[in-house]
């Protein structure tokens, strides 16, 4: 079996032990708080960053420096037969394009995959890809299967406030004002790597009910659903109970949002993600 190295970024939420044991190399995005810059999940935790978000006016994020990718690819090209790079959505971050540019500079052949998302679905893509690699699939077959996962992925967000989404450019000023005046809640969804408004609903409770209705339509096609939250574990647990009442056979997982996701979505945000026909596809 030919050796494969995997390259991804910190939005993948991968367990460090899994990454180490399966030749997965994680390059962290940067978080900016005031005049300080931190490596996501290495130099600052999500809880610490949320605290800084409350205290500081200037908070932000940036993609990893290209030199970090170049250095990594230089070290990998002599050790592995193939390299597969799977990164967060290129529509929301320049990380994917920077990674491929670095590979070209390092003269390192890389198979690149734009996940068009991040967090739980990106984690599942890499873990599934490693599984298929161990089953003897070729790089071409692995890429095709991951792209099928991308097409079968659903990701919805329910922000408690649109203020941070407006600051990060994901929501327009008019949408923010409308939400504040009419107390309208937005249900957001990933589509083609971008975030769009799926529904505009008057109450948080009804917005959550709509999200459950969307999930219910896919229940027969999925075995797992991930509940993500930005420092809002109490509401995440409530949503978990509602899902279990609706679909007792469905496996659920509660996952904290990585800091960079919480930065753009805003503290308190809830999200649901699932992949149709997965993990049955692994067998």
C-alpha positions in Angstrom: 0.0 0.0 0.0 1.4 3.4 -1.0 1.8 5.9 1.9 -0.4 9.0 2.1 0.0 12.1 4.1 -3.1 14.2 4.9 -2.9 18.0 5.3 -5.7 20.0 6.8 -6.3 23.0 9.0 -7.6 23.6 12.5 -11.2 24.0 11.4 -11.2 20.2 10.9 -11.7 19.7 14.7 -9.7 16.4 14.5 -8.5 14.7 17.6 -4.7 15.2 17.9 -4.2 11.6 18.7 -6.1 10.4 15.6 -4.1 12.9 13.5 -0.7 11.7 14.9 -1.6 8.0 14.4 -2.8 8.5 10.8 -0.3 10.9 9.3 -2.6 13.9 9.3 -0.9 17.2 9.6 -2.9 20.1 10.9 -2.0 23.8 10.2 -3.7 26.2 12.6 -5.6 29.3 11.6 -4.8 32.5 13.5 -7.0 34.3 15.9 -6.5 38.0 16.5 -7.5 39.6 19.8 -6.4 43.2 20.3 -2.7 43.4 19.3 -2.1 39.7 19.9 -2.2 36.8 17.4 -2.7 33.2 18.5 -2.6 29.8 16.8 -6.1 28.4 17.0 -6.5 25.5 19.5 -2.7 25.6 20.3 -2.1 29.0 21.9 -5.7 29.8 23.0 -8.8 27.8 23.8 -12.3 28.6 22.6 -13.4 29.7 26.1 -10.4 32.0 26.4 -11.1 33.6 23.0 -14.8 34.1 23.8 -13.8 35.9 26.9 -11.5 38.2 24.8 -14.4 38.7 22.3 -16.5 40.2 25.2 -13.7 42.4 26.4 -12.1 43.6 23.2 -13.4 45.6 20.2 -10.8 44.3 17.8 -11.1 40.5 17.3 -10.6 38.6 14.0 -9.0 35.7 12.3 -6.5 35.1 9.4 -5.4 32.1 7.4 -2.1 30.5 8.2 1.0 32.1 6.6 2.1 30.5 3.4 5.6 29.8 4.7 4.2 27.4 7.3 2.6 25.4 4.5 5.8 25.5 2.3 7.9 24.2 5.2 5.4 21.4 5.8 5.3 20.3 2.2 9.1 20.4 1.9 9.3 18.0 4.8 6.5 15.7 3.5 7.4 15.2 -0.2 10.3 12.8 0.5 8.5 10.8 3.1 5.2 9.9 1.3 4.0 8.7 -2.0 1.0 10.9 -2.1 -0.4 14.0 -0.2 -4.1 14.8 0.1 -5.0 18.3 1.3 -8.5 18.8 2.6 -9.4 22.3 3.9 -12.2 24.5 5.0 -14.4 26.3 2.4 -12.4 28.4 0.0 -15.4 30.8 -0.2 -14.9 31.7 3.5 -11.1 31.4 3.9 -8.0 31.6 1.7 -6.5 28.6 3.5 -7.2 26.1 0.7 -5.7 28.3 -2.0 -2.7 29.2 0.1 -2.1 25.5 0.8 -2.1 24.6 -2.9 0.1 27.6 -3.7 2.6 26.5 -1.1 2.7 23.0 -2.6 3.5 24.4 -6.0 6.3 26.6 -4.5 7.7 23.5 -2.7 7.4 21.6 -6.0 5.2 19.0 -4.2 2.4 17.2 -6.0 -0.8 17.5 -3.9 -4.3 16.3 -4.4 -6.5 19.2 -3.1 -10.1 19.0 -2.0 -12.2 22.0 -1.1 -14.5 20.7 1.6 -16.9 23.7 1.1 -17.4 23.6 4.9 -15.5 23.0 8.1 -16.0 21.5 11.6 -17.8 18.2 11.9 -18.3 17.5 8.2 -14.6 18.2 7.4 -13.6 16.0 10.3 -15.7 13.1 8.9 -14.3 13.6 5.4 -10.7 13.1 6.6 -11.6 10.2 8.9 -13.5 8.5 6.2 -10.7 9.2 3.7 -8.2 7.5 6.1 -10.5 4.6 6.4 -10.8 4.2 2.6 -7.0 4.5 2.4 -6.7 1.6 4.8 -9.2 -0.4 2.8 -6.9 -0.1 -0.2 -8.6 2.7 -2.2 -6.6 4.8 -4.6 -6.1 8.5 -4.2 -8.5 9.1 -7.1 -11.2 6.8 -5.5 -10.7 8.5 -2.1 -11.2 12.0 -3.7 -14.3 10.9 -5.5 -15.8 9.5 -2.3 -15.1 12.6 -0.3 -16.6 14.7 -3.1 -19.7 12.6 -2.8 -19.8 13.3 0.9 -19.6 17.0 0.2 -22.6 16.7 -2.1 -24.5 14.8 0.6 -23.7 17.2 3.4 -26.1 19.5 5.3 -25.0 22.2 7.6 -27.4 24.7 9.3 -26.7 27.5 11.8 -29.0 29.2 14.2 -27.3 32.4 15.6 -28.6 33.9 18.8 -27.5 37.4 17.5 -26.5 38.7 14.1 -24.1 41.3 15.4 -21.0 39.2 15.0 -22.1 37.8 11.7 -22.6 41.4 10.5 -19.1 42.4 11.7 -17.6 39.4 9.8 -19.4 40.3 6.6 -21.7 37.3 6.6 -24.9 39.3 7.2 -25.8 42.7 5.7 -26.5 45.8 7.6 -30.1 45.8 6.5 -30.6 42.2 7.7 -29.1 43.1 11.1 -31.4 46.1 11.5 -34.5 44.1 10.4 -33.6 41.4 12.9 -33.2 43.9 15.7 -36.4 45.8 14.9 -38.7 42.9 14.3 -36.9 40.3 16.5 -36.5 38.1 13.5 -34.3 35.0 13.8 -32.4 33.8 10.8 -31.7 30.1 10.0 -28.5 30.0 7.9 -27.2 27.1 5.7 -24.0 26.3 3.9 -24.5 25.9 0.2 -21.6 25.7 -2.3 -19.2 26.7 0.4 -21.0 30.0 1.2 -23.5 30.8 4.0 -27.1 31.8 2.9 -30.2 32.7 4.7 -32.5 29.7 4.6 -35.4 31.0 6.7 -36.5 34.2 8.5 -38.7 33.4 11.5 -40.1 35.5 14.4 -39.0 33.4 17.4 -36.0 31.4 18.4 -38.2 28.5 19.3 -39.9 28.4 15.9 -36.6 28.7 14.2 -35.4 25.6 16.1 -38.6 23.8 15.2 -38.0 24.5 11.5 -34.4 23.2 11.8 -35.8 19.9 13.3 -38.3 19.7 10.4 -35.5 19.9 7.9 -33.5 17.3 9.8 -36.6 15.0 9.9 -36.8 14.9 6.1 -33.3 13.2 6.0 -33.7 10.9 9.1 -34.1 7.8 7.0 -30.8 8.6 5.2 -28.6 9.3 8.1 -27.3 7.6 11.3 -25.5 10.5 12.9 -26.0 14.2 13.5 -23.7 16.6 15.1 -24.9 19.5 17.3 -22.4 22.3 17.5 -22.5 25.3 19.8 -20.5 28.5 20.4 -20.2 28.5 24.2 -23.8 27.5 24.5 -23.8 23.9 25.8 -27.1 24.3 27.7 -29.1 25.0 24.5 -27.1 22.3 22.7 -28.2 19.8 25.2 -31.9 20.9 24.9 -31.6 20.5 21.1 -30.0 17.1 21.7 -33.0 16.0 23.8 -35.5 17.2 21.1 -33.7 15.3 18.4 -33.7 12.1 20.6 -37.5 12.5 21.1 -38.0 12.9 17.4 -35.6 10.2 16.2 -34.5 7.9 19.0 -32.4 5.7 16.7 -30.3 8.7 15.5 -26.9 9.0 17.1 -26.1 12.5 18.3 -22.8 14.2 19.2 -22.4 17.6 20.9 -19.3 19.5 19.7 -18.1 23.0 20.8 -17.4 25.3 17.8 -13.8 25.9 17.2 -12.9 29.6 18.1 -12.7 30.8 14.5 -16.3 29.6 13.8 -17.5 31.2 17.0 -15.8 34.4 16.0 -17.8 34.7 12.8 -21.0 33.1 13.9 -21.1 34.8 17.3 -21.2 33.5 20.8 -24.4 31.4 21.6 -24.8 30.1 18.0 -26.2 26.6 17.5 -25.6 24.5 14.5 -26.6 21.1 13.1 -24.7 19.0 10.5 -25.3 15.6 9.0 -24.2 13.6 6.0 -26.7 11.6 4.0 -25.7 7.9 3.4 -22.9 8.1 5.9 -21.3 6.2 7.7 -23.0 3.3 5.8 -20.7 4.2 2.9 -17.7 3.1 4.9 -18.7 -0.6 4.8 
